[in-house]
Structures are given as C-alpha cells and as structure tokens.
Amino acid sequence: MATRSSPRDDDRAKEQLTKRLEEMVRAQMISKEETIQMAEEMEQKNKVFMARIESIMHTLEVTYKNLQATNKEKQELEAENRRLRQVNAQQQREMSALKKRISQLEIDDKGDLVKKERERADHFQEECRRKDRIIAEMKGLLGNAW
C-alpha cells in the first residue's frame, strides 16, 4: 500500500519545491542578465571594431588616392623625361653639326688666310723685283756715271 504523506510533509515538500523553483528562476535570471551583459559587451566591441574598420577604410581610401596621384605624376614625369631626352638628343645632333660647321669654317678661314698671305707674299716679291729692277737701272745709270 501506498503511504500517504502528512499535510506537514506535503507543506515541506511544496516549500522545498518552491525554493528549488525560485533558485532555478534566480539562476535563469542571472543567466539571462549575464547573457544580456555579454550581448551588450559584444555590441560595444562590435562598435569599436566597426569604428576601427571605418578608420582603416578611410586610411586605405586616402592612401589609394595618394597612390593614384603619385602614379599619375610619375607617368607625367616619365613622359617629360622622354621628351627631354629627345630634345637633348636633337640638341646633341645640332651641336655636333655646328662643331663640324665651325671646324669647316676654321679650315676655310685658314685657307683664306693662307691665300691672303700668299697674295701678300707674291705682292711683296713683285715689289722686291720691281725695286731690284729700279736699283739695277739706277746702278746702270750710276755705273756709267761712276
């Protein structure tokens, strides 16, 4: 046969059950509060993380724009460098041609100077011959007189 419990035992069992339920509810509340607190902490960490990501993205955008500007400047400088090299090469060719022309003019000038000197020498020699003839004639005239 089944034994019946006394009302006092029933009250005590109810009391124990109530205490256990209260403890379970309290544990659930604590667990729920901890979960809420953890969720809030995670949300805060997520906000910090997102702020960092946004900062990094901004830095990357600025860096990318700077790289684009630098790359464009580099291309412009390379184009300018190529143009200047072509100009330099052209000027070198012109300088070379000018030096050759100057050398040729110097040679021509020297030739002209030599020609003029030769003409002067020929003229001087002609003058000397003329004077020699005059002297010879005078000697001839004077020789007859001496």
Buried (B, 14 or more C-beta within 10 A) or exposed (E): EEEEEEEEEEEEEEEEEEEEEEEEEEEEEEEEEEEEEEEEEEEEEEEEEEEEEEEEEEEEEEEEEEEEEEEEEEEEEEEEEEEEEEEEEEEEEEEEEEEEEEEEEEEEEEEEEEEEEEEEEEEEEEEEEEEEEEEEEEEEEEEEEE
